Amino acid sequence: MNREGDVPWAHSVNMSGSRQSLRDHLVGTAELARTFGAAFGAANLTGALGLLHDAGKVSCAWQEGLVRAESGGGPVGIDHKSLGARLLRPVCGVGAMAVLGHHGGLMDVADAKAVLGNGGADGADRTRLLRLVPEAEMVLSGGEPLWPRHWTGQAAEVGLRLAFSALVDADFLDTAAHFGGLSGPTLAPAGDMDELVSRFEVGRTQILGERPRSPIDALREEVYRSAVAAASLEPGIFRLPAPTGSGKTLAAAAFALRHAARYGKSRVIVAVPFISITEQNAAIYRRLLGDDVVVEHHSSISPEARRAKIGVDNWDAPFVVTTTVQLFDSLFGRKPARSRKVHRLANAVIVLDEVQALPMSVLPTILSGLRTLTEHFGATVLLASATQPSFQTLGPWQEIAGSITDVTLDVGKFAGAARRVKFDWWQEPKPTFEEVATAVAAHPQALVIVNTVADARRLARMVAGHAGPDRVLHLSTRMCPAHRRTVLDQTRERLETGRPVLLVATQLVEAGVDVDFPIVYRALAPADSLLQAAGRANREGRGTALGTVVIFDAAGAGAPPAYRTGIGITRRFFGPDRADPDDLATLGRYYPALYQALNVDEGPRATEIQRNRDKFAYRSVSDGPIIDAVTGRRDPTRAFRMLDDDSVAVIVTSYGSGGTSAMGLLDRLRAGRVPDTGEFRGLQPYTVSLPHRVAARPDVDALLRPVTEGLWEWVGTYDPLVGIDDETTVGQTVW
């Protein structure tokens, strides 16, 4: 064995020229993993995983490979995971899969068994390991049970995910400390939730004192007090069905912090469906709680798509603001980079804002996972929405429907008090887009929301043709975040000062974005979207008259496939001769009808995912069980995905000075330089996620300059109104 002083090594030399001993790494990882596992009652299991995860590095072959790699570069190229997995399998069963997958990801249990075979561990390597780490003898003797006895069924499937997360996070932290020349990992101090409640109340008082009084302040205060009162109730699943504009953002956080303080929860995790709302809410929470407390985590660039191995935040903070995509793709993913944060869900208060936006195709899996986290892993879940879905009518929650608590008990009272708009249904015949544009242009201030990027571009230019380009702004996902933020700032400034503004947007503006127009035009959409759009009209209730929401169904208008069934069900329940979308009783009938029409409970995708979860088939859940005979790739449409339309990360360098400064980083990436996480975050404001189907078109592909794997630079025209316009790419020339 190649070693110095007869010491097996775990890692090559760091910035200080020192190697890390294998014993130090195994014991350090075990201690950290054990601490993480204690949060969900699995300290023995996660400690054992940490102690044996790199057991194979004790072999002479691996040690010799490390020396070769250190001098010649490249990976060691010798398996070091199987030994620990084989040693652990007799004492923790499927738990050994965490060790086997701590670099490549969790496998299907059938594949793991095939990898490990039926044989035991190599006797010589086992002897060397126990001599190096005698603590492992107790683990392998079976003296202390490793697998928690109550982990059965879905609890076992989720429990292994949390244990895997604790292992890979501990491994990453201990390894990073070594290569950073540190004496040990740096962890954030545990949050003092009582202190955070005090900070929050002081900050809220300041915010309320600074903003103008609103006629609906009394309603907001009542919603807030209801949330505060509910925080003392026993942990479980809660719903906050608060009307738009009633202060959900502050009320939900107040509930979460006070509940965490009352019941000793480790952190608050707030997840929202859109990055724009994430940024908006994170800014509010940072002001209330401080930059030292709040972690904002979202990314337009997938870490797995990067050539460089960049570490992902592991939610080591008392207050986390993220997206529902990041949350659930991590919970039901299998790769170490995504999974690092999952153990933080245990003993947490999880707030899901705008919960109506969760995708129907994987909703049963999401609900099942949330129920398991609350019943077995100490989590409390709060669902916040003005259009509260009827999740309790779906299979995973039917048994617990009676134990789900509404935070605002008299929902009808709140809805009546919050009514600030009237609905005006544009009657047949269907209007043309030109007629809609003419009607919109007649207003000094108006918001128009349509269902597709193409419709938004088209209508924005039509409105500009009638009203003049200076009055028209536009929002869609073809604009980079920095551009969208500028447009929202301009919109709010014009609204507050009474200047003309006509904003044409896709549905990204309708959920949680704080704008207040006197009139909103909304293309026909599912009922919950119509009601969310209404929340952007007369939001503060300051006018003597109600705001107006005009619902139109323009000839030739587009709609995403996921909207079409919802639009059909909406026509059955809502309309000029039926109910308006803010009728809660009708909305309560709408959701079950929608779930039935979409076959949510028994859809083939959700059924397949749940069946694979029952079989501990983690690769199949994440990557899909169907393998293409030609490409050999798994079919992702049968796997868990929050977003089915795989996108391409495109950096815009022609928007603003920040975009220009990003060009230098892109050049360094092309040259093979490995940037740090902060530099990647600096690219986020200038990143547009283009759907793969759009990026693959020859005219668009010709305008994408490769940077590194999964990352491209847009070298075509960036329109100052609509951003990347894939309808005008034909004929653009790149020299």
Secondary structure as the mmCIF struct_conf table of DSSP 4:
data_model
#
loop_
_struct_conf.conf_type_id
_struct_conf.id
_struct_conf.beg_label_comp_id
_struct_conf.beg_label_asym_id
_struct_conf.beg_label_seq_id
_struct_conf.end_label_comp_id
_struct_conf.end_label_asym_id
_struct_conf.end_label_seq_id
STRN STRN1 GLU A 4 GLU A 4
TURN_TY1_P TURN_TY1_P1 GLY A 5 ASP A 6
STRN STRN2 VAL A 7 VAL A 7
STRN STRN3 TRP A 9 HIS A 11
TURN_TY1_P TURN_TY1_P2 MET A 15 SER A 16
BEND BEND1 GLY A 17 GLY A 17
STRN STRN4 GLN A 20 SER A 21
HELX_RH_AL_P HELX_RH_AL_P1 LEU A 22 ALA A 38
TURN_TY1_P TURN_TY1_P3 ALA A 39 GLY A 41
HELX_RH_AL_P HELX_RH_AL_P2 ALA A 43 LEU A 52
TURN_TY1_P TURN_TY1_P4 HIS A 53 ASP A 54
HELX_RH_3T_P HELX_RH_3T_P1 ALA A 55 VAL A 58
BEND BEND2 SER A 59 SER A 59
HELX_RH_AL_P HELX_RH_AL_P3 CYS A 60 GLY A 72
BEND BEND3 GLY A 74 GLY A 74
BEND BEND4 ILE A 78 ILE A 78
BEND BEND5 LYS A 81 LYS A 81
HELX_RH_AL_P HELX_RH_AL_P4 SER A 82 CYS A 92
HELX_RH_3T_P HELX_RH_3T_P2 GLY A 93 ALA A 96
HELX_RH_AL_P HELX_RH_AL_P5 MET A 97 LEU A 100
TURN_TY1_P TURN_TY1_P5 GLY A 101 GLY A 104
STRN STRN5 ASP A 108 ASP A 108
HELX_RH_AL_P HELX_RH_AL_P6 VAL A 109 LEU A 116
BEND BEND6 ASN A 118 ASN A 118
HELX_RH_AL_P HELX_RH_AL_P7 GLY A 123 LEU A 132
TURN_TY1_P TURN_TY1_P6 PRO A 134 PRO A 134
HELX_RH_AL_P HELX_RH_AL_P8 GLU A 135 LEU A 140
TURN_TY1_P TURN_TY1_P7 SER A 141 GLY A 142
BEND BEND7 GLY A 143 GLU A 144
BEND BEND8 TRP A 147 TRP A 147
TURN_TY1_P TURN_TY1_P8 ARG A 149 HIS A 150
TURN_TY1_P TURN_TY1_P9 GLY A 153 GLY A 153
HELX_RH_AL_P HELX_RH_AL_P9 GLN A 154 PHE A 179
TURN_TY1_P TURN_TY1_P10 GLY A 180 GLY A 181
BEND BEND9 SER A 183 GLY A 184
HELX_LH_PP_P HELX_LH_PP_P1 ALA A 188 GLY A 191
HELX_RH_AL_P HELX_RH_AL_P10 MET A 193 GLU A 210
BEND BEND10 ARG A 211 ARG A 211
HELX_LH_PP_P HELX_LH_PP_P2 PRO A 212 ARG A 213
TURN_TY1_P TURN_TY1_P11 PRO A 215 ILE A 216
HELX_RH_AL_P HELX_RH_AL_P11 ASP A 217 ALA A 230
TURN_TY1_P TURN_TY1_P12 ALA A 231 SER A 232
BEND BEND11 LEU A 233 LEU A 233
HELX_LH_PP_P HELX_LH_PP_P3 GLU A 234 GLU A 234
BEND BEND12 PRO A 235 GLY A 236
STRN STRN6 ILE A 237 LEU A 240
HELX_LH_PP_P HELX_LH_PP_P4 ALA A 242 PRO A 243
TURN_TY1_P TURN_TY1_P13 THR A 244 GLY A 245
BEND BEND13 SER A 246 SER A 246
HELX_RH_AL_P HELX_RH_AL_P12 LYS A 248 TYR A 263
TURN_TY1_P TURN_TY1_P14 GLY A 264 GLY A 264
BEND BEND14 SER A 266 SER A 266
STRN STRN7 ARG A 267 VAL A 272
BEND BEND15 PRO A 273 PRO A 273
HELX_RH_AL_P HELX_RH_AL_P13 ILE A 275 LEU A 289
TURN_TY1_P TURN_TY1_P15 ASP A 291 VAL A 293
STRN STRN8 VAL A 294 HIS A 297
BEND BEND16 SER A 300 ILE A 301
HELX_RH_3T_P HELX_RH_3T_P3 PRO A 303 ALA A 305
BEND BEND17 ARG A 307 ALA A 308
BEND BEND18 ALA A 317 PRO A 318
STRN STRN9 PHE A 319 THR A 323
HELX_RH_AL_P HELX_RH_AL_P14 THR A 324 LEU A 331
TURN_TY1_P TURN_TY1_P16 PHE A 332 PHE A 332
BEND BEND19 LYS A 335 LYS A 335
HELX_RH_AL_P HELX_RH_AL_P15 PRO A 336 SER A 339
TURN_TY1_P TURN_TY1_P17 ARG A 340 LYS A 341
HELX_RH_3T_P HELX_RH_3T_P4 VAL A 342 LEU A 345
TURN_TY1_P TURN_TY1_P18 ALA A 346 ASN A 347
STRN STRN10 ALA A 348 ASP A 353
BEND BEND20 GLU A 354 GLU A 354
HELX_RH_3T_P HELX_RH_3T_P5 VAL A 355 ALA A 357
BEND BEND21 LEU A 358 LEU A 358
HELX_RH_3T_P HELX_RH_3T_P6 MET A 360 VAL A 362
HELX_RH_AL_P HELX_RH_AL_P16 LEU A 363 HIS A 376
BEND BEND22 PHE A 377 PHE A 377
STRN STRN11 THR A 380 ALA A 384
BEND BEND23 ALA A 386 THR A 387
HELX_RH_3T_P HELX_RH_3T_P7 PHE A 391 THR A 393
BEND BEND24 LEU A 394 LEU A 394
HELX_RH_AL_P HELX_RH_AL_P17 GLY A 395 GLN A 398
TURN_TY1_P TURN_TY1_P19 GLU A 399 ILE A 400
HELX_RH_3T_P HELX_RH_3T_P8 ALA A 401 SER A 403
STRN STRN12 THR A 405 ASP A 406
BEND BEND25 VAL A 407 LEU A 409
HELX_RH_AL_P HELX_RH_AL_P18 VAL A 411 ALA A 417
TURN_TY1_P TURN_TY1_P20 ALA A 418 ALA A 418
STRN STRN13 VAL A 421 TRP A 425
HELX_LH_PP_P HELX_LH_PP_P5 TRP A 426 GLN A 427
BEND BEND26 GLU A 428 PRO A 429
HELX_LH_PP_P HELX_LH_PP_P6 LYS A 430 THR A 432
HELX_RH_AL_P HELX_RH_AL_P19 PHE A 433 ALA A 441
TURN_TY1_P TURN_TY1_P21 ALA A 442 ALA A 442
BEND BEND27 HIS A 443 PRO A 444
STRN STRN14 GLN A 445 ILE A 449
BEND BEND28 ASN A 451 THR A 452
HELX_RH_AL_P HELX_RH_AL_P20 VAL A 453 ALA A 467
HELX_RH_3T_P HELX_RH_3T_P9 PRO A 469 ARG A 471
STRN STRN15 VAL A 472 LEU A 475
TURN_TY1_P TURN_TY1_P22 THR A 477 ARG A 478
BEND BEND29 MET A 479 MET A 479
HELX_RH_AL_P HELX_RH_AL_P21 PRO A 481 THR A 497
TURN_TY1_P TURN_TY1_P23 GLY A 498 GLY A 498
STRN STRN16 VAL A 501 ALA A 505
HELX_RH_3T_P HELX_RH_3T_P10 GLN A 507 VAL A 509
BEND BEND30 GLU A 510 GLY A 512
STRN STRN17 PHE A 517 PHE A 517
BEND BEND31 PRO A 518 PRO A 518
STRN STRN18 ILE A 519 ALA A 523
BEND BEND32 LEU A 524 LEU A 524
HELX_RH_AL_P HELX_RH_AL_P22 ALA A 527 ALA A 534
TURN_TY1_P TURN_TY1_P24 GLY A 535 ARG A 536
STRN STRN19 ALA A 537 ALA A 537
BEND BEND33 ASN A 538 ASN A 538
TURN_TY1_P TURN_TY1_P25 ARG A 539 GLU A 540
BEND BEND34 GLY A 543 ALA A 545
HELX_LH_PP_P HELX_LH_PP_P7 LEU A 546 LEU A 546
STRN STRN20 GLY A 547 PHE A 552
TURN_TY1_P TURN_TY1_P26 ALA A 555 GLY A 556
HELX_RH_AL_P HELX_RH_AL_P23 PRO A 561 PHE A 573
STRN STRN21 PHE A 574 PHE A 574
BEND BEND35 GLY A 575 GLY A 575
TURN_TY1_P TURN_TY1_P27 PRO A 576 ASP A 577
BEND BEND36 ARG A 578 ARG A 578
STRN STRN22 ALA A 579 ALA A 579
TURN_TY1_P TURN_TY1_P28 PRO A 581 ASP A 582
HELX_RH_AL_P HELX_RH_AL_P24 LEU A 584 ALA A 597
TURN_TY1_P TURN_TY1_P29 LEU A 598 GLU A 602
HELX_RH_AL_P HELX_RH_AL_P25 PRO A 604 ASP A 614
TURN_TY1_P TURN_TY1_P30 LYS A 615 PHE A 616
STRN STRN23 ALA A 617 ALA A 617
HELX_RH_AL_P HELX_RH_AL_P26 TYR A 618 ASP A 623
BEND BEND37 PRO A 625 PRO A 625
STRN STRN24 ILE A 627 ILE A 627
TURN_TY1_P TURN_TY1_P31 ALA A 629 THR A 631
STRN STRN25 ARG A 634 ARG A 634
HELX_RH_3T_P HELX_RH_3T_P11 PRO A 636 ARG A 638
BEND BEND38 ALA A 639 ALA A 639
BEND BEND39 MET A 642 MET A 642
BEND BEND40 ASP A 645 ASP A 645
STRN STRN26 SER A 647 VAL A 652
BEND BEND41 SER A 654 TYR A 655
HELX_RH_AL_P HELX_RH_AL_P27 GLY A 656 ARG A 670
TURN_TY1_P TURN_TY1_P32 ALA A 671 GLY A 672
HELX_RH_AL_P HELX_RH_AL_P28 THR A 677 LEU A 683
HELX_RH_3T_P HELX_RH_3T_P12 GLN A 684 TYR A 686
STRN STRN27 THR A 687 PRO A 691
HELX_RH_AL_P HELX_RH_AL_P29 HIS A 692 ALA A 695
TURN_TY1_P TURN_TY1_P33 ALA A 696 ALA A 696
BEND BEND42 ARG A 697 ARG A 697
HELX_RH_AL_P HELX_RH_AL_P30 PRO A 698 ASP A 701
TURN_TY1_P TURN_TY1_P34 ALA A 702 LEU A 703
STRN STRN28 LEU A 704 THR A 708
TURN_TY1_P TURN_TY1_P35 GLU A 709 GLY A 710
STRN STRN29 LEU A 711 TRP A 714
BEND BEND43 GLY A 716 GLY A 716
STRN STRN30 TYR A 718 ASP A 719
TURN_TY1_P TURN_TY1_P36 PRO A 720 VAL A 722
STRN STRN31 GLY A 723 ILE A 724
TURN_TY1_P TURN_TY1_P37 ASP A 726 GLU A 727
BEND BEND44 THR A 728 THR A 728
TURN_TY1_P TURN_TY1_P38 VAL A 730 GLY A 731
#
